[in-house]
Amino acid sequence: MKLSSRDAGAYFRNPDPKAAGCLIYGEDAVRVTQLRTGVLGALLGPEAEAEMRLARMQAADLRSDAAALLDAVKAVGFFPGPRAVLVEQATDGLAPVFAAALADWKPGDAQIVVTAGILPKRSALRKVFEESKTAYAAGVYDDPPGRAEIEELLRAAGVEEVDRTAMTDLETLARTLSAGDFRQTIEKLGLYKRGDATPVAPADLEAVAPLSREAELDDILHATAEAASETIGPVLSRLKAQGVAPVTLCIAALRHFRALHAAACHPGGAEAGLSAQRPPVFGPRRDRLKRQLSRWRRAQLETAISMLVETDLALRSSTEAPQMAMMERTLIRLAMLSAQGRR
């Protein structure tokens, strides 16, 4: 039986213990592996390996010994309980082997759990499972997880409560990251909140989310955008001592001010503009950027970007002027521009 995306989600959460088996296929090998691990755990329980109720087979081995699959399906286990045979990396060439095993399957036999990579619509292997009345076929696609799947992942990670804003941030993050990276983020969130019964807040998500930004540059970028010109010199000295190059600092400043400009130009307003950022902006950093946006007019941000582009070109030229001094001068000019506010 072919499972739709919605039905597949329900099946993965509660697999049919009376079925002959299932085929799980898709491009994301990590996600396929996670799903078949969940299915086997739900069907067999945590002690299946120790009690020898799970037989693992490689698809390549079945090419030389096709009868091995049916033998494993019919074998009588030493320990009581449900059994399964896992076949990984299956291909269309083994479709007849699985067709024969499913045709000979009887209640009480081991379930046949199969994983595969990308299978086209006309795949012979897909056809075997989709046309079977006792087995299932589920494709794993690159669609981001929905609210229900996110909540399921949170429960599995031990996270019970998430406030509304943080859940919105999680949904945005799910659309930004790969499925594997998103699951790792949820697992990190579960570890981060262990022993903390308070609902997950945006600040908690910011602490574990894989944000692509240079943390050591934040202080000087925020100081510039918030007109704190008196702190630029000391912070710049610290960054220079850490080996941060002027060009690196200029690129980071350009990224920061372009993000502010994109948010300021968003037709839905600053809040929607920040939510549309890629990668998404979370927690206290989002609040800080909102405060910075209140200081800058769109025209000022465009002027700031032009100044930074000119500085970047100068830094990459053959000028003999001290580069860090050039960068400091630009940042101070930007802070003074910010100090003008919305007058």
C-alpha positions as CSV (number, residue, x, y, z in Angstrom):
1,M,0.0,0.0,0.0
2,K,1.3,3.4,-0.9
3,L,1.3,5.9,2.0
4,S,0.7,9.6,1.4
5,S,2.8,12.1,3.2
6,R,0.2,12.5,5.9
7,D,-0.5,8.8,6.3
8,A,3.3,8.1,6.3
9,G,3.7,10.4,9.3
10,A,1.0,8.5,11.2
11,Y,2.5,5.2,10.2
12,F,6.0,6.2,11.4
13,R,4.5,7.2,14.8
14,N,2.5,4.0,15.1
15,P,3.6,1.3,12.7
16,D,1.1,-1.6,12.0
17,P,2.3,-4.6,14.0
18,K,0.2,-6.9,11.8
19,A,1.7,-5.8,8.5
20,A,4.1,-7.9,6.4
21,G,6.6,-5.1,6.3
22,C,7.4,-1.7,4.8
23,L,9.7,0.1,2.3
24,I,11.2,3.4,3.3
25,Y,13.0,5.2,0.5
26,G,14.3,8.7,-0.2
27,E,17.3,10.9,-1.0
28,D,18.0,11.9,2.7
29,A,19.8,8.8,3.9
30,V,20.0,10.2,7.5
31,R,16.3,10.8,7.7
32,V,15.5,7.3,6.2
33,T,17.8,5.7,8.8
34,Q,16.1,7.7,11.6
35,L,12.7,6.7,10.4
36,R,13.4,3.0,10.1
37,T,15.1,3.0,13.5
38,G,11.9,4.5,14.9
39,V,9.7,1.9,13.1
40,L,11.8,-1.0,14.4
41,G,11.8,0.4,17.9
42,A,8.1,0.7,17.9
43,L,7.5,-2.7,16.5
44,L,10.1,-4.7,18.4
45,G,10.9,-2.8,21.6
46,P,14.3,-1.8,22.9
47,E,15.6,-5.4,23.5
48,A,15.2,-6.7,20.0
49,E,18.9,-6.9,19.2
50,A,19.8,-8.6,22.5
51,E,17.0,-11.1,22.1
52,M,18.0,-11.8,18.5
53,R,14.5,-10.8,17.2
54,L,16.0,-8.5,14.6
55,A,17.9,-9.9,11.6
56,R,20.0,-7.5,9.6
57,M,20.8,-8.1,5.9
58,Q,22.6,-6.2,3.2
59,A,20.9,-6.0,-0.2
60,A,24.1,-7.1,-1.9
61,D,24.1,-10.4,0.0
62,L,20.6,-11.2,-1.4
63,R,21.9,-11.0,-5.0
64,S,23.9,-14.2,-4.4
65,D,21.5,-15.9,-2.0
66,A,17.9,-14.9,-2.7
67,A,16.5,-17.6,-0.5
68,A,18.2,-16.1,2.6
69,L,15.4,-13.5,2.9
70,L,12.6,-16.0,3.1
71,D,14.6,-18.2,5.4
72,A,15.1,-15.2,7.8
73,V,11.4,-14.3,7.6
74,K,10.3,-17.9,8.4
75,A,12.9,-18.6,11.1
76,V,11.6,-19.3,14.6
77,G,13.2,-17.1,17.3
78,F,14.6,-18.4,20.5
79,F,13.0,-15.5,22.5
80,P,9.2,-14.8,22.3
81,G,8.0,-11.6,20.7
82,P,7.7,-9.9,17.3
83,R,10.5,-10.3,14.9
84,A,11.7,-8.3,11.9
85,V,14.2,-8.6,9.0
86,L,16.0,-5.4,8.0
87,V,17.3,-5.1,4.5
88,E,19.3,-1.9,3.7
89,Q,20.2,-0.3,0.4
90,A,17.8,-2.3,-1.7
91,T,17.5,-1.7,-5.4
92,D,15.0,-2.5,-8.2
93,G,17.0,-5.6,-9.1
94,L,15.8,-7.3,-5.9
95,A,12.1,-6.6,-6.6
96,P,11.4,-10.3,-7.4
97,V,13.0,-11.4,-4.2
98,F,10.8,-9.2,-2.1
99,A,7.7,-10.0,-4.2
100,A,8.3,-13.7,-3.4
101,A,8.9,-13.1,0.3
102,L,5.7,-11.0,0.6
103,A,3.6,-13.5,-1.3
104,D,4.7,-16.3,1.1
105,W,4.4,-14.2,4.2
106,K,2.0,-15.4,6.9
107,P,0.9,-13.9,10.3
108,G,3.6,-14.7,12.8
109,D,6.5,-14.3,10.4
110,A,9.0,-11.6,10.8
111,Q,8.2,-8.2,9.3
112,I,10.3,-7.2,6.3
113,V,11.6,-3.6,6.7
114,V,13.5,-2.3,3.7
115,T,15.3,0.9,3.1
116,A,16.4,2.4,-0.3
117,G,17.6,5.6,-1.8
118,I,15.8,7.5,-4.5
119,L,13.3,5.4,-6.3
120,P,11.5,6.7,-9.5
121,K,7.8,6.5,-9.9
122,R,8.1,3.5,-12.1
123,S,10.4,1.7,-9.7
124,A,9.9,-2.1,-9.6
125,L,10.7,-2.2,-5.9
126,R,8.2,0.5,-5.2
127,K,5.6,-1.3,-7.2
128,V,6.0,-4.5,-5.2
129,F,5.3,-2.8,-1.9
130,E,2.7,-0.3,-3.2
131,E,0.6,-3.1,-4.8
132,S,0.9,-5.4,-1.8
133,K,-2.2,-5.6,0.5
134,T,-0.1,-6.5,3.5
135,A,2.9,-4.1,3.2
136,Y,3.5,-0.4,3.0
137,A,5.7,2.0,0.9
138,A,6.6,5.4,2.2
139,G,8.7,8.0,0.4
140,V,10.8,10.4,2.4
141,Y,11.0,13.8,0.7
142,D,12.8,17.1,1.4
143,D,9.6,18.8,2.6
144,P,10.3,20.6,5.9
145,P,8.7,19.0,8.9
146,G,5.3,20.5,9.8
147,R,4.0,21.5,13.2
148,A,2.9,17.9,14.2
149,E,6.3,16.4,13.3
150,I,8.1,19.2,15.1
151,E,6.0,18.6,18.2
152,E,6.8,14.8,17.9
153,L,10.5,15.6,17.7
154,L,10.3,17.8,20.7
155,R,8.6,15.1,22.8
156,A,11.2,12.6,21.8
157,A,13.9,15.0,23.0
158,G,12.1,15.5,26.3
159,V,10.9,19.0,25.6
160,E,7.3,19.4,26.8
161,E,6.5,23.1,26.5
162,V,7.4,25.7,23.9
163,D,6.0,29.2,23.9
164,R,4.3,30.6,20.8
165,T,7.2,32.8,19.6
166,A,9.7,30.0,20.0
167,M,7.5,27.6,18.1
168,T,7.2,30.1,15.2
169,D,11.0,30.3,15.2
170,L,11.3,26.5,15.2
171,E,9.0,26.3,12.1
172,T,11.1,28.9,10.4
173,L,14.3,27.0,11.3
174,A,12.8,23.8,10.0
175,R,12.4,25.5,6.6
176,T,16.0,26.7,6.6
177,L,18.0,23.7,7.8
178,S,18.3,20.3,6.3
179,A,16.2,17.6,8.0
180,G,19.3,16.1,9.7
181,D,20.6,19.4,11.0
182,F,17.1,20.3,12.3
183,R,16.9,17.1,14.2
184,Q,20.3,17.6,15.7
185,T,19.2,21.1,16.8
186,I,16.1,19.6,18.5
187,E,18.3,17.1,20.3
188,K,20.6,19.9,21.5
189,L,17.6,21.8,22.7
190,G,16.5,18.8,24.7
191,L,19.9,18.5,26.4
192,Y,20.0,22.3,27.0
193,K,16.6,22.3,28.7
194,R,17.2,19.1,30.7
195,G,16.2,19.8,34.3
196,D,14.5,23.1,33.3
197,A,10.7,22.9,33.4
198,T,10.1,26.4,32.0
199,P,8.7,26.6,28.5
200,V,11.3,27.0,25.6
201,A,11.8,30.6,24.8
202,P,13.5,32.3,21.8
203,A,16.6,32.8,23.9
204,D,16.9,29.1,24.5
205,L,16.6,28.4,20.8
206,E,19.2,31.1,20.0
207,A,21.6,29.2,22.4
208,V,21.4,26.0,20.3
209,A,20.5,27.1,16.8
210,P,23.4,26.9,14.2
211,L,23.5,30.6,13.4
212,S,26.1,31.5,10.7
213,R,27.6,34.6,12.3
214,E,30.9,35.5,13.9
215,A,30.2,35.9,17.6
216,E,33.4,37.8,18.2
217,L,32.3,40.6,15.8
218,D,28.9,41.2,17.4
219,D,30.0,43.7,20.0
220,I,31.6,46.1,17.5
221,L,28.7,45.7,14.9
222,H,26.1,46.4,17.6
223,A,28.1,49.3,18.9
224,T,28.3,50.8,15.4
225,A,24.6,50.4,14.7
226,E,23.7,51.8,18.2
227,A,25.9,54.9,17.9
228,A,28.2,53.8,20.8
229,S,31.2,55.3,19.1
230,E,33.2,55.5,22.3
231,T,33.4,51.7,22.5
232,I,34.5,51.1,18.9
233,G,38.2,51.8,19.6
234,P,38.7,49.4,22.5
235,V,36.7,46.6,20.9
236,L,38.6,47.1,17.6
237,S,41.9,46.8,19.5
238,R,40.8,43.5,21.0
239,L,39.7,42.2,17.6
240,K,43.1,43.2,16.1
241,A,44.8,41.3,18.9
242,Q,42.7,38.3,18.1
243,G,43.9,38.4,14.5
244,V,40.7,39.6,12.8
245,A,41.5,41.2,9.5
246,P,40.1,44.6,8.5
247,V,38.5,43.0,5.3
248,T,36.8,40.4,7.5
249,L,35.4,43.1,9.7
250,C,34.2,45.1,6.7
251,I,32.5,42.0,5.2
252,A,30.8,41.3,8.6
253,A,29.6,45.0,8.8
254,L,28.3,44.8,5.3
255,R,26.3,41.7,6.1
256,H,24.9,43.3,9.3
257,F,23.8,46.5,7.6
258,R,22.4,44.7,4.6
259,A,20.3,42.5,7.0
260,L,19.0,45.7,8.6
261,H,18.3,47.2,5.2
262,A,16.4,44.1,4.0
263,A,14.3,44.1,7.2
264,A,13.6,47.9,6.8
265,C,12.4,47.4,3.2
266,H,10.2,44.4,3.9
267,P,6.6,45.1,2.9
268,G,5.3,43.4,6.1
269,G,7.4,45.7,8.4
270,A,10.5,45.2,10.5
271,E,9.1,42.2,12.4
272,A,8.3,40.3,9.2
273,G,11.6,41.4,7.7
274,L,13.6,39.9,10.6
275,S,11.5,36.7,10.4
276,A,12.4,36.4,6.7
277,Q,16.1,36.5,7.3
278,R,18.2,33.5,6.3
279,P,19.4,32.1,8.6
280,P,16.5,33.2,10.9
281,V,17.1,35.7,13.7
282,F,16.2,34.5,17.2
283,G,15.7,35.8,20.8
284,P,17.6,38.7,22.2
285,R,19.5,39.2,18.9
286,R,16.1,39.8,17.2
287,D,15.1,42.2,19.9
288,R,18.4,44.1,19.5
289,L,18.1,44.4,15.8
290,K,14.5,45.7,16.2
291,R,15.9,48.4,18.4
292,Q,18.6,49.2,15.9
293,L,16.0,49.5,13.1
294,S,14.2,52.1,15.1
295,R,17.3,54.3,14.9
296,W,17.9,54.1,11.2
297,R,16.0,55.4,8.2
298,R,16.1,53.4,5.0
299,A,18.1,56.2,3.3
300,Q,20.6,56.1,6.1
301,L,21.1,52.4,5.8
302,E,21.7,52.8,2.0
303,T,24.3,55.4,2.8
304,A,25.9,53.1,5.3
305,I,26.1,50.3,2.8
306,S,27.7,52.6,0.2
307,M,30.3,53.7,2.8
308,L,31.2,50.1,3.6
309,V,31.4,49.1,-0.1
310,E,33.8,52.0,-0.7
311,T,35.9,51.0,2.3
312,D,35.9,47.4,1.2
313,L,37.3,48.5,-2.2
314,A,39.9,50.7,-0.6
315,L,41.0,47.8,1.7
316,R,41.5,45.5,-1.3
317,S,43.4,48.2,-3.3
318,S,47.1,48.8,-3.2
319,T,46.8,51.7,-0.8
320,E,49.5,52.1,1.8
321,A,47.2,53.6,4.4
322,P,46.8,51.6,7.6
323,Q,43.9,49.3,6.9
324,M,42.6,48.9,10.5
325,A,42.7,52.7,10.9
326,M,40.6,53.0,7.7
327,M,38.1,50.5,9.1
328,E,37.9,52.3,12.4
329,R,37.3,55.6,10.7
330,T,34.4,54.1,8.7
331,L,32.8,52.5,11.8
332,I,33.0,55.8,13.7
333,R,31.4,57.7,10.7
334,L,28.6,55.0,10.7
335,A,28.0,55.4,14.4
336,M,27.8,59.2,14.0
337,L,25.3,58.6,11.1
338,S,23.3,56.4,13.4
339,A,23.3,59.1,16.1
340,Q,21.4,61.4,13.8
341,G,18.4,59.0,14.4
342,R,15.2,59.7,12.5
343,R,15.5,63.4,12.6
